[in-house]
Each structure stands twice: as structure tokens, then as C-alpha cells.
Amino acid sequence: MKERSSLPSLDKLGAAIERFDEKESAGRPDHKKSPPSRSAAGMRMGVELVCGVLVGMGIGLTLDDWLGTSPFLMVICLFFGAAAGFLTLYRTAQELSNATEETTNDEKRQL
């Protein structure tokens, strides 16, 4: 087994990784991230809404089973999950709108 002093240090490894990254990125132009397609954005928003509802319902069912309060907490948590899903949907729509607006402004500046 090798002694600890004979192993290469992490500083040397970090320096080697940085040199490799610089060499790799030197030949590539910087591209800004383009906004996702409309179908991808719609799919993402739908999944986020459904996941919020399902997580809320799952938490409610678990609490109902644990506390013995059968549909009461499930209904409440279902509404909280739906509210969280709609909030996430709204935030995602704002994010996509801002990304699209930035892309449009960049294209206008290039003209």
C-alpha cells in the first residue's frame, strides 16, 4: 500500500482539471441558453401541476391514515397541493416569458 505522502495532492489534480477545462472551452464559442420549445414548456408545466396535486394528496392520505381522520386531511392537503402546483406553474410561466423576452431583445440588438 502506498504511503500518504507519495500520493499526488488534490491541488495538482485541481490544477490539471482547470487546464483541461480551459483547453476544452477555448475552441467553443459561448452560446446563451435558448428558451425551451413551447411543447417542452407545456409538458413541464403540466407535470409540475400534476406533481403538486399528487404530493399534496399523498401527504393528506398519509396523515389521514396515521391520525385516523379519513378524508378530512386528504381534501385539505389536496387543495394545498393544487395551490402549490398553480404557484409553481405561474413562476415557470414568468421564467419562460422572461427568457423569451431576453432572446427577442438580443435578436433585435444584433440587427
ABEGO torsion letter per residue (X at the ends): XBBAAABBBAAAAAAAAAAAAAAAAAABBBBBBBBBBAAAAAAAAAAAAAAAAAAAAAAAAAAAAAAGABAAAAAAAAAAAAAAAAAAAAAAAAAAAAAAAAAAAAAAAAX
